[in-house]
Amino acid sequence: MGCDHAGFELKQQIAIWLEERGIDVLDHGTNNADSVDYPDFIHPVGFDIDQQKVDFGIVICGSGNGAAIVANKHPLVRCALCWTTELATLARKHNNANVISIPARFVSPDEALQMVNAFLQTEFEGGRHQNRIDKIAVC
């Protein structure tokens, strides 16, 4: 997990929720609500995915856009900006997303937890969707 100041409180709530369910959380911060630059806390999540230290990542900023942009700079990351449970489900089912970006200023904590739950519980469908994913990389 990684976030900026806008996502700090939501990150804390999600981390507790995950830990209560026996899911290990690697928290890259930020660790308070003081203003910070989101790339400093999102890039470590991307590096964890690239190095296959973790299976999934959660990144949070005010709009979710900056966090998603940074995360998607990493070659093995497929980060989806989600603001509904349906989007989180489709991100996994059709895009095999491995990082979810949450817009802290636009979703409630309950909505965010529902999205994280859907993201973690949904399996990738493969098939025609895998063919599309195989065409994503440009390098």
Solvent accessible surface area in square Angstrom, and as a share of the most:
residue,aa,sasa,rsa
1,M,17,0.07
2,G,0,0.00
3,C,0,0.00
4,D,9,0.05
5,H,54,0.24
6,A,26,0.20
7,G,0,0.00
8,F,38,0.16
9,E,120,0.54
10,L,13,0.07
11,K,0,0.00
12,Q,68,0.30
13,Q,79,0.35
14,I,0,0.00
15,A,11,0.09
16,I,100,0.51
17,W,35,0.12
18,L,6,0.03
19,E,99,0.44
20,E,126,0.56
21,R,126,0.46
22,G,69,0.66
23,I,67,0.34
24,D,142,0.73
25,V,34,0.19
26,L,88,0.44
27,D,59,0.31
28,H,54,0.24
29,G,1,0.01
30,T,7,0.04
31,N,112,0.57
32,N,69,0.35
33,A,66,0.51
34,D,95,0.49
35,S,94,0.61
36,V,41,0.23
37,D,98,0.51
38,Y,80,0.30
39,P,44,0.27
40,D,93,0.48
41,F,42,0.17
42,I,0,0.00
43,H,62,0.28
44,P,36,0.23
45,V,3,0.02
46,G,0,0.00
47,F,104,0.43
48,D,9,0.05
49,I,7,0.04
50,D,35,0.18
51,Q,109,0.49
52,Q,143,0.64
53,K,135,0.57
54,V,44,0.25
55,D,115,0.60
56,F,71,0.30
57,G,4,0.03
58,I,11,0.06
59,V,0,0.00
60,I,0,0.00
61,C,6,0.04
62,G,5,0.05
63,S,46,0.29
64,G,0,0.00
65,N,75,0.39
66,G,9,0.09
67,A,0,0.00
68,A,11,0.09
69,I,110,0.56
70,V,14,0.08
71,A,0,0.00
72,N,69,0.35
73,K,144,0.61
74,H,12,0.05
75,P,114,0.72
76,L,77,0.39
77,V,10,0.06
78,R,65,0.24
79,C,16,0.09
80,A,21,0.16
81,L,49,0.24
82,C,1,0.01
83,W,136,0.48
84,T,58,0.34
85,T,53,0.31
86,E,122,0.55
87,L,60,0.30
88,A,0,0.00
89,T,34,0.20
90,L,65,0.32
91,A,5,0.04
92,R,18,0.07
93,K,64,0.27
94,H,58,0.26
95,N,79,0.40
96,N,36,0.18
97,A,2,0.01
98,N,18,0.09
99,V,0,0.00
100,I,0,0.00
101,S,0,0.00
102,I,0,0.00
103,P,5,0.03
104,A,20,0.16
105,R,166,0.61
106,F,146,0.61
107,V,15,0.08
108,S,47,0.31
109,P,63,0.40
110,D,85,0.44
111,E,80,0.36
112,A,0,0.00
113,L,38,0.19
114,Q,89,0.39
115,M,0,0.00
116,V,0,0.00
117,N,64,0.33
118,A,13,0.10
119,F,1,0.00
120,L,43,0.21
121,Q,125,0.56
122,T,20,0.12
123,E,136,0.61
124,F,46,0.19
125,E,98,0.44
126,G,15,0.14
127,G,57,0.55
128,R,143,0.52
129,H,7,0.03
130,Q,67,0.30
131,N,92,0.47
132,R,135,0.49
133,I,21,0.11
134,D,97,0.50
135,K,167,0.71
136,I,103,0.52
137,A,85,0.66
138,V,145,0.83
139,C,160,0.96
